[in-house]
Amino acid sequence: MRNPSTFGITWYAQDTLGEIVFFTPPAVGAQLAKDEHYTEVESVKAVSDVVAPLSGEVIEVNESLTNEPQKINEDPYGDGWLVRVRLTDPTEAQELMDAATYKATLP
């Protein structure tokens, strides 16, 4: 896993949430802890916590989402990224699921 890493939400998550209308970014410099809530996205259905997959420091926030949160729905793996993080323990990435394993867990 490269360092820094880009965090966002999955296609499945954005699809389940519905139209995202607001993104509350963490501050640059914020320290994220693996498996802990670090931000929120608001959809027409609910406000949802976003959980950090890995630990690190936020070094960049996708500022374009302030005015265009729909990018999260339109392109969650591209323009809809949320934050870039300098990892504090890159070995945590060894615990992550690969895409095929993740897809197998979905209903």
C-alpha positions in Angstrom: 0.0 0.0 0.0 1.4 3.3 -1.0 1.7 6.2 1.4 -0.2 8.6 1.3 -3.5 6.8 0.8 -6.8 8.0 -0.5 -10.0 7.3 1.6 -13.6 7.4 0.4 -16.7 5.3 0.5 -17.5 2.2 -1.6 -19.9 2.1 -4.6 -22.2 -0.1 -2.5 -22.2 2.4 0.4 -23.0 5.4 -1.8 -25.7 3.4 -3.5 -27.2 2.3 -0.2 -27.1 5.8 1.2 -28.8 7.4 -1.8 -28.2 10.9 -3.0 -25.5 12.5 -0.9 -26.2 16.1 -0.2 -23.5 17.1 2.3 -20.0 16.1 3.4 -18.5 17.1 6.7 -14.7 17.0 6.1 -12.2 16.4 8.9 -9.5 19.1 9.3 -6.2 18.8 7.6 -3.9 17.5 10.3 -6.6 15.4 12.0 -5.3 12.1 13.4 -7.4 9.1 12.2 -7.6 5.8 14.0 -8.3 2.5 12.2 -11.9 1.4 12.6 -13.0 4.7 14.2 -15.5 7.3 12.8 -13.7 10.3 11.3 -16.3 12.1 9.3 -20.0 12.1 8.2 -21.9 12.2 4.9 -25.5 13.3 4.8 -27.8 11.8 2.2 -31.5 12.3 1.6 -32.1 9.3 3.8 -29.8 9.8 6.8 -26.5 11.2 8.3 -23.9 8.4 8.2 -20.6 8.0 9.9 -17.6 7.2 7.8 -15.0 4.9 9.4 -11.3 5.0 8.8 -9.9 1.8 7.2 -6.4 2.7 8.4 -4.7 5.0 10.9 -2.9 8.2 9.9 -2.9 12.0 9.5 -5.2 13.8 7.1 -3.0 15.7 4.7 -5.6 16.7 2.1 -9.4 17.1 2.0 -11.4 16.9 -1.3 -12.6 20.6 -1.1 -14.7 20.2 -4.3 -17.2 18.1 -2.3 -18.2 21.2 -0.3 -20.1 22.5 -3.4 -20.5 19.2 -5.2 -21.1 16.4 -2.8 -22.9 14.5 -5.6 -19.4 13.6 -6.9 -19.4 10.9 -4.1 -22.4 9.2 -5.8 -21.2 9.8 -9.3 -17.6 8.6 -9.0 -16.8 7.3 -5.5 -13.5 5.7 -6.7 -12.4 8.8 -8.7 -13.5 12.5 -8.2 -15.6 11.5 -5.1 -12.7 10.7 -2.9 -12.9 12.2 0.6 -9.4 12.6 2.1 -5.8 11.8 1.6 -4.0 10.3 4.6 -0.3 9.8 5.5 -0.5 6.4 7.1 1.1 6.0 10.6 1.1 2.2 10.4 1.1 0.9 6.8 1.1 -2.7 8.0 -2.6 -2.2 9.0 -3.3 -2.6 5.3 -2.5 -6.3 5.5 -5.8 -6.7 7.4 -8.0 -5.1 4.7 -10.2 -7.2 2.4 -9.5 -7.2 -1.3 -12.2 -6.2 -3.7 -13.4 -9.7 -4.5 -13.7 -10.6 -0.8 -15.6 -7.4 -0.1 -18.0 -8.0 -2.9 -18.7 -11.5 -1.6 -19.9 -10.0 1.7 -22.5 -7.8 0.0 -26.2 -8.9 -0.1 
